[in-house]
Amino acid sequence: MAAGQERLLKRRIRSIESTKKITRAMELIASSRIARARSRIVSARPYVEGMAVAARVLALDDHSSSNRLLHASQHGKFLTVVIAADRGLCGFYNSAVLRASETAIADRRAEGRDGVVVAIGKKAHSYFRYRGIHVDVAFSGMSDRPRFEDAKKVASSVVQPFLDKEIDIVEIVSTRFISAGRHRVETRRILPIPNDEPSEGGGMGYTEFEPTTEEVLNSLVPAYVEASVFGALLEASASEHASRQRAMAAATENAEELIKSLTRTMNRVRQDAITTEIMEIVGGSEALRQAAERASGDEGRTTEVSEGSFPV
């Protein structure tokens, strides 16, 4: 029984050691990708912020379209872009984003608005499908290393419905990357252009637009949305890698503690088996000694036969 239990413990320890190697490798990979993702965010932020400022300045300058580009209607249709991951094993990252997105969608519908959902990441698509929330457009393969081409694909499903007045509000639910150990989930409006952007002038100084402000806006608004989506994808990617690194580090640490605990248990089982074997050996030795003593006593009581009594 003890030998069988020891074999089971050895098998489980080997399995956990194999899992620990995987989690450790995933931790190292995620750590290496955090630095790359952070550098991409730092490089892209000035462009994203600049595009937002330029779009707002143009909207303020063009009185014919500024109302729609800067102010949302009270009962218009909304579009929510949800950015989650394609894979799991990244702690609470996916669950936090998806719960926030579900709350944001419910709040808009409570206002009496109809909505469109654009899901980025397999986890988002499967989550909404399980919850019975219709997903109008779904994208995957963008969460690990987002490219600007990916942002353009998402923006194409957002800009045209807004320009065609099919929707009035466009929001993105994703994570804002702050540091490797901290990020937060945000619901950010990108259309109409948020009012918290710099006021008229926006630090751009005196600017003239050619050929006309309206024609420049027709090209700038899609570029602004592409930049906003790309920035959100980059920050979501960095947050995902940071969450995965922490989750895999915790899993590796837990595996080490479990291996230590199982090793102690296995040693106790082995010691119990050795103690039992020693007791069996001692008991057997004592039994042999007693049997030898009994046999010696029996020989003392028998009649000795001399050598001469045997015929030659």
Steps between C-alpha positions, in 0.01 A plus 500: 500500500779744593694417185194568287438834671865597451476425129190717469672787680809471278280506191315808622824679587637432152178635347515819706867547414411481131223755550740725691739500205217613272382777732857617550558515126175692449601741776833571330339545160242742640774694682696542179192624314404759762805715425432487125133584549586790732739650248234479228253682726749777572567540128132503402354725773616834352347404164172388658473814714597723208233348278239559771601865536500556123158339460352714776649822362362420157158416641489831684606683188235335281168622643297289260623173650628599842171423671501136390874450550504652848156428647300177516127487451280400789348187351734393221642156444828403665793281394726337759841360408616244758870410503584174679757225442503201269642278777451449869754436777532872569335534839197725528583699185225357278234479769554862607469632143197286417311588818565871439385469138182322600429777751567771240266333249229460764531867601458618141199278448353630824507843334269363234768459234548211261857380463758329285780291652840454338704230678877480470648177636364147515426534870271797439312325221445180698400697812227699324376194313466314833317800652263522206629843391509535123842585354472682169871487407773280651877515455774269625877465474565861604561482873855366508684738264253751356587668173373823355333294225294334773389839628396601148282188470323581825467870414341419164211331683459807722553813292264442211192423715573818696543712187182347356319598824413138576662536842555805718743386771814287469669372816795274569516277808858393563785532747721802554860390555663693784792280599602135499326457833198722442232554239134594513192432291353805331200579283617775264287687251672573170202629301372764543844637584524525882454844651794453735740552209683835488280795414501689177852555382609187684862609512518488119529876460355667194413236243365521149349197328494439130304439289214546749441406862215266404711309248787470744257371762381227265855364496596588856208341685576147370871556578410620848288190566775273366753666731266472799433131435869431445592669827234297683627177343858576606403577858278193518783283369744634759244449777437143384871415506543658843201308636628174351847556645356549850260207464773264380740618773234421759431163337872415502527594867192293586644204310824524699307507829287204392811303399654567843182390676467182292870423547460523879197274482689252282795501742266426790345214303848367420609530864187319614572224248863475617390493864251225421767300316744539792234385744426201277872416479543532877189293559620233258846498658346458842283217373804326348694543826219349701468214250876438525482493879216251491689283252813513724299391802351210311848381392617502865227260598581241229730198561849543360625211286869424511707440190583138600139390511477508123598183315823514299 
